Amino acid sequence: MKKKTIKPLVILLFFIMISLCVFGCKKKEKPITNVQESTIIKNAKNTDEYINKSDYKSVAYAFIYNIKSGLKSYESETNGTVKAKVAFFDYNIKFNSVIFKNGNTFYSKDDSKSTLMNVQNEFYMVDNEKILVSRDLKKYSVYTLDDYHKTSYSFNQYLIMGYIFNDESIVNSELVSNDDTVEIKYTLDNDLATDWVKLDFKTNGGLSSYPNFKKIEITLKMKKDFTPISYSIHAVYNASKPVIGSTEVTQDGECLFSKVNEEITIPNESSLIDKLGLSPSDIEINTEEEDIKNDILNALSQLDWKNGVNINGDVTLNLFDNETKLNIDTNVAFDTSRLSSEKLYKILSLYGTIEGDDTFNTIISIIKSYASDKLGKYSVLFDDFQKIEIVYDGDGGIYLVPTNKNEIQPVVLKARLVDILDVIVKQVDVYNVVTGANNDLLSYKKINGIDEKNYRIEISLNQDTIDSIRYGLNKIFEDEKYSMIKTLLSYKDFDSISISLDVVDGMFSNFDISFNYLKGADSEPDKVVTFVKLHLETSNKEFDYASKIEQTNQLYTAYTSVFELKNRINELLNNVYVSNKYLSNLNDAYNEYKELSDQQKSFFESNIELSIQNTIKQVNDILLFLDIYKKYNLENLTNDDIYYLTKAYKLNSLNSRLLMEEIGNDNYLIVSDLESRIDYSSFDSALAKFNGNDETSWNLTEKEIRDIKLLFDISEYDSSVSNKMMIDLLMHGKSIDVETLKTKINNLYDNL
């Protein structure tokens, strides 16, 4: 649902703006010193000579030498995961790495995927002299070995996934198996084994400080002659990122070896050799852009985030050459002094409103008419839309309070902030946005103003990114589902995204972003059109969040109780059960319903009251019938029994399904056909006596009078009884009709 992402838009943009600076503006720290390489053994022939002496360290040194230098060639593939809880959601990376070693040539390719990012790296080294590196498979850099060692560990160093193996770093080793293959698990020191890894994680991983390791376990598996089979890793460490703080990370992975000392072909090697022919060059950080990002960070820091910042502006949508606006007014605060990994969301306070003009409301109505089924409960947000209030409860939940044109608040919805952010990061490659300067997706340009405290910064996307967006949009518009939108917009091609921000008196002042496309037309030249643009302005402003949260929470509680009652009633009506307890529960719910206001009752189906009343009557009638039913034995019924059962059964229209569930199918068949079990013997024997108009001359016995009277009593509730008596009279040639006979029998009965 598109409008769902508007709610946190302001928050997200400022997260992005802060991150744009912080991820690229790292304070310089002294690098880790005492970076040691692993101990190695070059001439080891068989594992037994070391295992017999429990010298497991030497086994590791020989294994590592083999995979780094000793073997002529091999291929390996590593698969694994890195898991952490970042900000409000679980952050999982799946990583894959392949290595090809062929003589003095190393090649590797890494592929990491998650909801936040996709990263691809390529590494190619020949004779320990020149190294070719790409971090996006688009731009390549060439280094000397010494230059590359300034930024990362490399394959000629004797490490396993960057972890150091030496006599000090190995704190424990355990022989797992020693059969046809050898498997040993090593526990490494959290400090002495991680110098290179810490340096790499902080330099290339965007961390604000060196990670703090809690556990490192690496298991090596090999043949007796040290031919590698696999190694696996399990590591746990704390990592800290700017803005989001510290979090615990778990790394698990396994590397499998193949084609050891066989002929190896490195993929696309001719192309790699051509690129490696370039002159060696170091990574040079664009200091001008670094300064600009520091300026952004400084300007943002001038806002009083702890006490409150007002952000107001609008989103403008251009349709049919007519602009429609959605106004935004938000008060937000970040109290980072309350920051912790468990309660990160408690740093945020937020209250805002979003209000549309008449044109926007018309568009909203159209959207609802086409997508009401997909919008689900959120569709009520678009009923006569005028304004939505957004209130963050300070504990991970966001309230949505819509106001329609009649100023009625029909419903208060609540969403989890974690779910909203998760939707955003799954739709947008946030990582590539916030680290844009590091991978050249974004470039920064400072437009000087009247002095050093007043200026504009423009941010633009590189051509590769623009091409990627163009390809993605054009692919979407090829789908028939979106062809109408393409036609309505006269969309021809994607043009650009423009981003700018202004700093006034040293403080972040406003932010603008626009999405521009090329509009085609038959009768006029193509032109660039701004489809959507966002304008936001900021100022320091304290706000009473507590009272707004309390007010909204009371409103939410009131309406959620209505929805709870609605669900409870629907559950009772959909699962009717014949019992006094059920009847009591339904009556209680009905009494609660009757206490609601007319507005609250409008949440229920129009016929809900009649449905409740009918169900109460049905259950009550069956309970009354069952009180009578349980007194009789259906296998041995007298006419008296049948009279009372028939009366109880026929007097009310009992729900046959409910009754059948209570007494069973066989008994229900008896109860619903009691007439077939009536004893007509007294009536049959008296048929010959029904002569003349004077019933006192019929000489009926007292038993015959009572039995026939009982048949007429039963017929009051089952007409089939009187029908049978009428047919019997006709077949015996009696001229008297049933009603007359009934009158005469009643006269005789009254005179007994």
Secondary structure as UniProt FT lines:
FT   HELIX           2..6
FT   TURN            7..8
FT   HELIX           9..22
FT   TURN            23..24
FT   HELIX           48..51
FT   TURN            52..54
FT   HELIX           56..65
FT   HELIX           66..70
FT   STRAND          73..86
FT   TURN            87..88
FT   STRAND          89..102
FT   TURN            103..104
FT   STRAND          105..113
FT   STRAND          118..126
FT   TURN            127..129
FT   STRAND          130..134
FT   STRAND          140..144
FT   HELIX           145..149
FT   TURN            150..151
FT   TURN            155..156
FT   STRAND          159..160
FT   TURN            161..162
FT   STRAND          163..164
FT   TURN            167..169
FT   STRAND          170..178
FT   STRAND          181..188
FT   TURN            190..193
FT   HELIX           195..204
FT   STRAND          212..223
FT   TURN            224..225
FT   STRAND          228..241
FT   TURN            242..244
FT   STRAND          245..258
FT   TURN            260..261
FT   TURN            267..268
FT   HELIX           269..276
FT   HELIX           287..301
FT   TURN            305..307
FT   STRAND          309..319
FT   TURN            320..321
FT   STRAND          322..334
FT   HELIX           336..338
FT   HELIX           344..347
FT   STRAND          348..356
FT   HELIX           358..375
FT   HELIX           376..382
FT   TURN            383..384
FT   STRAND          385..392
FT   STRAND          397..404
FT   TURN            405..406
FT   STRAND          413..416
FT   HELIX           417..427
FT   HELIX           430..434
FT   HELIX           436..439
FT   STRAND          442..451
FT   TURN            452..453
FT   STRAND          454..461
FT   HELIX           463..477
FT   HELIX           480..482
FT   HELIX           483..489
FT   STRAND          491..504
FT   TURN            505..506
FT   STRAND          507..519
FT   STRAND          527..540
FT   HELIX           545..574
FT   HELIX           580..594
FT   HELIX           598..601
FT   TURN            602..603
FT   TURN            606..607
FT   HELIX           608..629
FT   TURN            630..631
FT   TURN            634..635
FT   HELIX           639..650
FT   TURN            651..653
FT   HELIX           656..663
FT   HELIX           665..671
FT   TURN            672..673
FT   HELIX           674..677
FT   HELIX           681..686
FT   HELIX           687..689
FT   HELIX           695..697
FT   HELIX           702..715
FT   TURN            716..717
FT   HELIX           719..731
FT   TURN            732..733
FT   HELIX           738..750
//
